[in-house]
Amino acid sequence: MNRSIVAILVMGFFGIPTFVQAQAEPEEIAMATNEFQDSFYEALKQKGIENYDKAIVSLEKCLKSQPDDAAVHYELGKNYLALKNYESAYASFEKATSIDPKNKWFWVGMYDVTYATKSYTQGILVLQKLIPLDPNFKEDLVTLYMATNQYDKALELINQLNESVGKTDQREAYKARILSQGKYQNTEIEHLIGQIEKFPKEESNYIDLIYRYSKNNEVEKMLEVAKKLEREIPTSEWAQVSLFKFHIEKNDGPKAVQSMNVVLASKKIDTKIKHRVLNEFLLFAGKNPQYDADLEKAITMLEADPTVPVAKEVGNFYYNKKQWEKAAKYYEKALATDPNLPLETPILLLQSYTEMKQFEVLSKKAQSLLERYPSQPHFYYYAGLGYNQLQQFKKAKDVLETGIDYVIENPVLEANFYIQLGETFNGLGDMAKKDFFFSKANQLVKEKK
């Protein structure tokens, strides 16, 4: 709360009516009579040694001769407040304001009572009278708006103060609390758009607006704001998002890499935007393999982000393009970072090794995965496939016969098992079983059609 200690200046003039200097502490008064002066001084003395009851008695003597002396009523209010006689304190301060409404200290006294009694609604009314005399009390008004859940008024005043006197941690905490309620999101977005129009060189407004769009997952709008920021403040890290897109469109790889690295290293830029930038560069590097090293560096920069398994997504990209070697490389990287990725990733890794005909690596990797997932039929299948291609038919037989028992309602995988078992028994010279398993495979294929 705003509180001040003001020096007491008492000046006496016999025979002259009491007056209060403009905006001075009310104890700066002139005395009309020696009796008045003596009683007033006695009240101040008793208040100073915390004899508030005796101070009140002396002040009441003053009122007998000068009932409309604002300073006396103010002093009465302070003594009543010290005794926690809030009703009398408020009445005394209120009387003082009715006599001299332009003295802020009288209003401060009333405000002190409302705050002590937690009468926040009444406190707001008092502050509205006090603020024209001392604008610093707008900070208190924000607090009372928050205490009474008047968030619309609080947000409006917070934005006004942020613009006129700068931000404070307390106000930013209040604002965050208000904006956590979804209905205020659009209000804040509109406010920030207006702030950008008024102050186009203030970077924080762009960043706050980008953050608001990020909360709504409005990526395109985030990029639009970044582009506008780039026009106004080209040195901004956020501006590099827009510059990156420009360089990609112009097929300027070196400058695109430069902007991308600034974006990915920034602690200010939202991770959604970083992943968007990486995905665009991934498409670019797919057509321009000379930037593979830059891509790998970019992936490394984002690996610490737990929200998106970047290496896995890159592996999927290359898998879909049938670039098996790159796909396998990034799947391995993804699994090294997080061994608990969904089973889709190790299965695609094994298929990539199959496509590259790296059967020794395939069988070893599948066998190691079986140690971790002993009931996962895909790993038995790939291990058996690898052993068959290496002509290690006994190993293939053992692993395939074990694994097929784990196949449930998956006719495609089951047919593939039968094909591999047929290959195994062909290699072992058992033609009867070879024909048996090939026949079962054919039957499943016909049923599927």
C-alpha distance (Angstrom), angle and dihedral (degrees) to the residues before:
residue distance angle dihedral
M1 . . .
N2 3.84 . .
R3 3.74 109.1 .
S4 3.79 130.7 162.5
I5 3.77 135.4 -169.1
V6 3.76 108.3 -140.0
A7 3.79 124.0 -167.7
I8 3.78 115.4 -112.3
L9 3.75 114.4 -122.9
V10 3.79 116.8 -178.8
M11 3.78 120.2 -174.6
G12 3.84 122.1 -179.0
F13 3.75 127.8 -154.7
F14 3.82 115.5 177.2
G15 3.77 113.1 -131.7
I16 3.82 94.8 9.8
P17 3.83 118.2 111.6
T18 3.78 116.6 -109.8
F19 3.79 116.7 -97.6
V20 3.75 136.8 176.0
Q21 3.78 120.6 -130.2
A22 3.84 111.9 -120.3
Q23 3.82 110.7 -87.6
A24 3.83 92.5 -11.0
E25 3.80 125.3 130.8
P26 3.85 102.9 -83.3
E27 3.79 91.0 -120.1
E28 3.83 86.2 74.6
I29 3.79 93.5 91.9
A30 3.76 141.8 137.5
M31 3.78 120.3 -127.1
A32 3.79 123.5 -126.0
T33 3.82 96.8 -160.7
N34 3.77 139.1 11.9
E35 3.80 88.8 -114.1
F36 3.77 91.7 52.5
Q37 3.78 90.7 45.7
D38 3.80 93.6 49.0
S39 3.80 92.7 48.2
F40 3.77 92.6 47.8
Y41 3.79 93.2 49.2
E42 3.79 89.9 47.8
A43 3.80 89.7 52.5
L44 3.78 91.1 52.4
K45 3.80 91.1 47.9
Q46 3.83 93.4 49.8
K47 3.80 91.7 46.5
G48 3.81 89.3 51.0
I49 3.82 90.9 58.1
E50 3.83 90.9 41.3
N51 3.81 96.1 -109.1
Y52 3.77 90.0 138.0
D53 3.83 96.3 164.0
K54 3.82 91.5 55.9
A55 3.80 90.2 45.7
I56 3.81 89.5 55.1
V57 3.82 91.2 51.3
S58 3.82 90.3 53.6
L59 3.79 92.3 47.3
E60 3.79 91.8 50.7
K61 3.83 87.2 56.4
C62 3.80 88.2 55.2
L63 3.78 90.8 52.9
K64 3.78 91.8 56.0
S65 3.77 90.0 67.2
Q66 3.79 98.6 30.4
P67 3.82 110.0 22.7
D68 3.81 94.0 170.3
D69 3.78 98.3 52.3
A70 3.81 104.7 129.9
A71 3.79 94.2 -160.1
V72 3.79 92.1 56.5
H73 3.80 91.9 51.4
Y74 3.81 89.1 48.3
E75 3.82 91.3 52.1
L76 3.79 90.0 48.4
G77 3.79 88.9 53.1
K78 3.81 92.0 52.6
N79 3.80 92.2 51.0
Y80 3.80 93.3 46.4
L81 3.80 88.9 48.8
A82 3.80 90.9 52.3
L83 3.84 88.0 53.4
K84 3.82 89.5 47.7
N85 3.78 89.6 -119.8
Y86 3.77 88.7 143.6
E87 3.78 99.2 172.6
S88 3.82 93.6 54.9
A89 3.80 91.2 41.1
Y90 3.79 92.2 54.4
A91 3.81 91.9 46.0
S92 3.81 91.4 51.5
F93 3.80 94.1 48.4
E94 3.79 90.3 45.3
K95 3.82 90.5 52.7
A96 3.79 89.3 51.7
T97 3.80 91.6 53.0
S98 3.80 91.4 49.4
I99 3.81 89.2 56.4
D100 3.82 96.1 42.1
P101 3.83 111.1 13.2
K102 3.82 93.1 173.4
N103 3.80 96.6 64.6
K104 3.79 106.4 96.5
W105 3.81 94.6 -159.3
F106 3.79 91.5 67.3
W107 3.81 89.6 55.5
V108 3.80 90.0 45.2
G109 3.80 88.0 56.8
M110 3.81 91.3 53.7
Y111 3.80 89.8 46.8
D112 3.81 91.1 50.8
V113 3.80 89.4 56.8
T114 3.81 94.0 49.2
Y115 3.78 90.8 48.7
A116 3.80 93.4 47.4
T117 3.81 90.6 50.8
K118 3.83 93.1 40.4
S119 3.80 88.8 -122.3
Y120 3.80 89.3 151.2
T121 3.79 97.6 163.9
Q122 3.81 90.3 54.5
G123 3.80 88.5 43.2
I124 3.81 89.9 58.7
L125 3.81 90.6 55.3
V126 3.80 90.4 50.7
L127 3.80 92.3 48.1
Q128 3.77 91.0 52.3
K129 3.83 87.1 61.0
L130 3.80 93.2 41.5
I131 3.81 99.8 48.0
P132 3.84 95.6 68.8
L133 3.82 86.0 57.9
D134 3.83 94.8 43.7
P135 3.86 118.5 12.1
N136 3.83 90.6 -166.6
F137 3.80 87.6 81.9
K138 3.81 89.7 71.5
E139 3.82 85.5 88.0
D140 3.81 88.7 60.7
L141 3.78 90.5 47.7
V142 3.81 90.2 57.0
T143 3.81 89.0 53.2
L144 3.80 92.6 50.6
Y145 3.79 92.5 47.0
M146 3.81 87.5 54.4
A147 3.81 91.8 46.4
T148 3.82 90.5 53.2
N149 3.83 94.2 42.5
Q150 3.80 93.1 -116.6
Y151 3.78 91.2 145.7
D152 3.81 96.8 161.4
K153 3.80 91.3 58.7
A154 3.80 92.4 40.1
L155 3.82 92.6 52.6
E156 3.79 92.4 47.3
L157 3.81 91.8 50.7
I158 3.82 93.1 43.8
N159 3.80 90.6 54.1
Q160 3.80 90.5 46.8
L161 3.82 92.2 51.4
N162 3.81 92.9 43.9
E163 3.77 88.7 56.3
S164 3.81 97.6 42.6
V165 3.82 104.0 37.5
G166 3.80 105.1 10.2
K167 3.80 133.4 -105.6
T168 3.80 127.2 -56.1
D169 3.79 129.8 -163.3
Q170 3.81 91.1 -118.8
R171 3.78 94.2 52.8
E172 3.80 92.1 44.7
A173 3.81 89.2 52.8
Y174 3.81 90.0 51.1
K175 3.80 90.4 47.8
A176 3.80 92.6 50.4
R177 3.80 88.9 52.0
I178 3.79 91.7 51.8
L179 3.80 94.7 45.5
S180 3.80 91.7 50.0
Q181 3.80 83.7 77.6
G182 3.78 106.4 81.8
K183 3.80 96.5 -138.2
Y184 3.79 90.9 69.8
Q185 3.81 95.7 53.8
N186 3.80 95.2 88.0
T187 3.80 91.2 44.7
E188 3.78 90.5 55.6
I189 3.79 92.6 45.1
E190 3.81 90.6 53.4
H191 3.79 89.9 47.4
L192 3.80 92.7 51.4
I193 3.80 92.3 47.8
G194 3.80 87.9 53.8
Q195 3.81 91.5 47.7
I196 3.81 91.1 52.3
E197 3.80 90.3 52.4
K198 3.81 90.9 50.0
F199 3.81 97.3 40.1
P200 3.83 107.4 25.7
K201 3.81 92.6 169.0
E202 3.82 95.9 55.6
E203 3.81 104.6 102.6
S204 3.82 96.4 -169.3
N205 3.82 92.1 68.2
Y206 3.81 91.4 56.0
I207 3.80 91.3 48.0
D208 3.80 92.5 48.0
L209 3.81 90.7 49.5
I210 3.80 91.6 48.8
Y211 3.81 88.2 51.0
R212 3.81 91.3 51.9
Y213 3.79 91.4 50.8
S214 3.80 88.6 46.8
K215 3.82 90.0 56.5
N216 3.81 87.4 55.3
N217 3.82 91.1 44.5
E218 3.82 89.7 -121.7
V219 3.79 96.5 150.4
E220 3.80 96.2 167.1
K221 3.79 91.5 55.4
M222 3.80 89.6 47.7
L223 3.80 89.0 56.1
E224 3.82 91.8 47.2
V225 3.80 90.2 55.4
A226 3.81 90.8 46.7
K227 3.81 89.3 52.7
K228 3.79 91.6 51.6
L229 3.80 89.6 48.0
E230 3.79 90.2 52.6
R231 3.80 90.3 55.7
E232 3.79 92.9 50.2
I233 3.83 101.3 34.7
P234 3.83 110.1 20.2
T235 3.82 91.9 176.5
S236 3.81 92.9 61.8
E237 3.80 117.9 112.0
W238 3.78 88.4 -135.0
A239 3.81 88.6 54.8
Q240 3.80 88.1 63.9
V241 3.82 88.5 69.8
S242 3.78 89.8 65.6
L243 3.80 92.9 40.3
F244 3.80 90.1 52.0
K245 3.81 91.3 56.7
F246 3.80 90.2 47.0
H247 3.82 92.2 52.2
I248 3.81 92.3 46.7
E249 3.80 91.0 51.5
K250 3.82 89.2 49.9
N251 3.81 90.0 48.4
D252 3.81 89.4 -122.7
G253 3.79 99.7 150.8
P254 3.84 100.6 179.1
K255 3.80 93.8 50.8
A256 3.83 91.2 42.9
V257 3.81 89.3 53.9
Q258 3.79 90.8 48.7
S259 3.82 93.0 52.2
M260 3.81 92.4 42.5
N261 3.79 92.4 53.9
V262 3.81 91.0 51.9
V263 3.81 90.4 50.5
L264 3.80 95.5 46.7
A265 3.81 93.4 47.0
S266 3.81 94.2 47.5
K267 3.79 118.9 109.3
K268 3.80 90.1 -160.5
I269 3.79 100.1 57.7
D270 3.79 120.3 90.5
T271 3.83 116.7 -111.3
K272 3.81 91.4 -126.7
I273 3.79 89.0 62.6
K274 3.81 91.8 45.1
H275 3.80 91.2 54.9
R276 3.80 90.5 46.0
V277 3.82 89.3 53.7
L278 3.81 91.5 47.6
N279 3.80 92.4 50.0
E280 3.80 91.3 51.8
F281 3.78 91.1 49.0
L282 3.80 89.4 48.0
L283 3.82 89.6 58.6
F284 3.79 89.5 47.0
A285 3.82 93.3 48.7
G286 3.81 90.0 47.8
K287 3.80 88.0 64.6
N288 3.81 93.9 35.9
P289 3.81 108.3 43.9
Q290 3.81 91.5 179.3
Y291 3.82 85.2 80.9
D292 3.82 95.0 58.6
A293 3.80 91.6 107.9
D294 3.80 90.8 53.3
L295 3.78 89.7 48.7
E296 3.79 91.8 52.3
K297 3.80 90.7 49.8
A298 3.81 89.9 50.5
I299 3.80 91.6 51.0
T300 3.79 90.2 50.9
M301 3.81 89.7 52.7
L302 3.81 90.8 56.7
E303 3.79 99.2 40.3
A304 3.80 91.9 94.9
D305 3.81 90.4 64.0
P306 3.82 106.5 97.2
T307 3.80 94.9 -167.0
V308 3.82 96.7 75.3
P309 3.84 127.3 30.0
V310 3.79 93.4 -136.2
A311 3.80 98.4 -177.8
K312 3.82 90.7 51.5
E313 3.81 91.5 52.2
V314 3.79 90.5 50.0
G315 3.81 89.1 48.9
N316 3.81 89.5 53.4
F317 3.79 90.1 50.4
Y318 3.80 92.9 54.9
Y319 3.81 92.2 40.4
N320 3.80 90.9 57.5
K321 3.80 89.1 49.7
K322 3.83 88.5 50.5
Q323 3.77 91.2 -120.8
W324 3.78 90.6 143.1
E325 3.79 99.6 177.2
K326 3.80 93.6 54.6
A327 3.79 91.4 42.0
A328 3.82 91.5 53.9
K329 3.80 91.5 46.2
Y330 3.81 93.5 56.1
Y331 3.80 94.9 40.3
E332 3.80 88.2 55.0
K333 3.79 89.3 48.7
A334 3.80 91.2 49.2
L335 3.80 93.6 50.0
A336 3.81 91.6 46.8
T337 3.80 88.4 55.4
D338 3.80 95.5 43.3
P339 3.83 118.2 11.9
N340 3.81 89.4 -176.7
L341 3.79 96.2 68.7
P342 3.83 115.3 132.4
L343 3.82 114.3 -77.0
E344 3.79 90.6 -108.3
T345 3.81 89.8 78.7
P346 3.82 99.4 56.0
I347 3.82 90.0 41.8
L348 3.81 91.1 54.4
L349 3.80 88.7 46.6
L350 3.81 90.4 55.1
Q351 3.79 91.2 47.4
S352 3.81 89.3 51.2
Y353 3.82 90.1 54.8
T354 3.80 88.5 48.2
E355 3.81 91.6 52.8
M356 3.81 89.7 50.5
K357 3.83 90.3 47.7
Q358 3.79 90.6 -125.6
F359 3.79 91.7 147.9
E360 3.78 99.0 162.1
V361 3.80 91.2 54.0
L362 3.81 88.3 43.2
S363 3.79 95.7 54.5
K364 3.81 93.8 44.5
K365 3.79 93.4 48.0
A366 3.81 92.7 46.3
Q367 3.79 91.0 48.4
S368 3.82 91.8 51.0
L369 3.81 90.1 49.7
L370 3.80 89.7 52.8
E371 3.77 89.1 61.1
R372 3.79 88.0 59.8
Y373 3.84 97.1 36.4
P374 3.82 107.1 29.0
S375 3.82 93.8 170.3
Q376 3.81 98.8 47.1
P377 3.83 107.1 111.4
H378 3.82 96.0 -162.1
F379 3.78 91.4 66.1
Y380 3.82 91.7 51.7
Y381 3.79 88.8 50.3
Y382 3.81 95.1 51.8
A383 3.80 92.2 43.7
G384 3.83 89.5 52.4
L385 3.81 91.9 46.3
G386 3.80 90.7 51.7
Y387 3.82 93.4 47.9
N388 3.82 90.9 49.3
Q389 3.80 91.9 53.0
L390 3.80 89.3 48.7
Q391 3.84 88.0 49.0
Q392 3.80 91.1 -120.1
F393 3.80 90.1 137.8
K394 3.81 98.3 164.5
K395 3.85 90.8 57.0
A396 3.78 89.4 45.0
K397 3.83 91.7 52.0
D398 3.81 93.5 50.6
V399 3.79 95.8 47.6
L400 3.83 96.2 41.9
E401 3.80 95.3 47.5
T402 3.79 89.7 50.0
G403 3.79 95.4 45.2
I404 3.80 99.0 48.8
D405 3.79 89.8 67.2
Y406 3.79 88.8 66.1
V407 3.83 94.7 55.0
I408 3.80 109.5 108.3
E409 3.81 124.4 178.9
N410 3.78 94.7 -23.0
P411 3.82 107.4 117.3
V412 3.83 94.1 175.2
L413 3.80 93.1 55.6
E414 3.79 90.7 41.4
A415 3.82 91.1 53.8
N416 3.79 90.2 49.7
F417 3.79 90.1 52.2
Y418 3.82 89.9 53.4
I419 3.80 91.1 49.5
Q420 3.79 91.2 52.3
L421 3.80 91.6 45.6
G422 3.81 88.1 51.7
E423 3.83 88.9 52.4
T424 3.81 90.0 47.6
F425 3.81 95.3 53.1
N426 3.79 90.4 43.0
G427 3.78 87.3 57.3
L428 3.79 90.8 46.7
G429 3.83 90.7 50.4
D430 3.82 95.8 -115.8
M431 3.82 99.6 133.7
A432 3.78 95.0 173.8
K433 3.82 92.9 59.7
K434 3.78 90.5 40.2
D435 3.82 90.5 57.9
F436 3.81 90.9 42.5
F437 3.80 94.6 56.4
F438 3.79 95.2 40.9
S439 3.79 87.7 51.6
K440 3.83 91.6 52.0
A441 3.78 89.7 49.2
N442 3.82 91.9 51.2
Q443 3.78 91.2 48.5
L444 3.84 92.0 54.0
V445 3.80 90.5 48.2
K446 3.82 91.1 52.1
E447 3.82 91.5 48.1
K448 3.78 91.0 50.4
K449 3.80 90.6 53.3
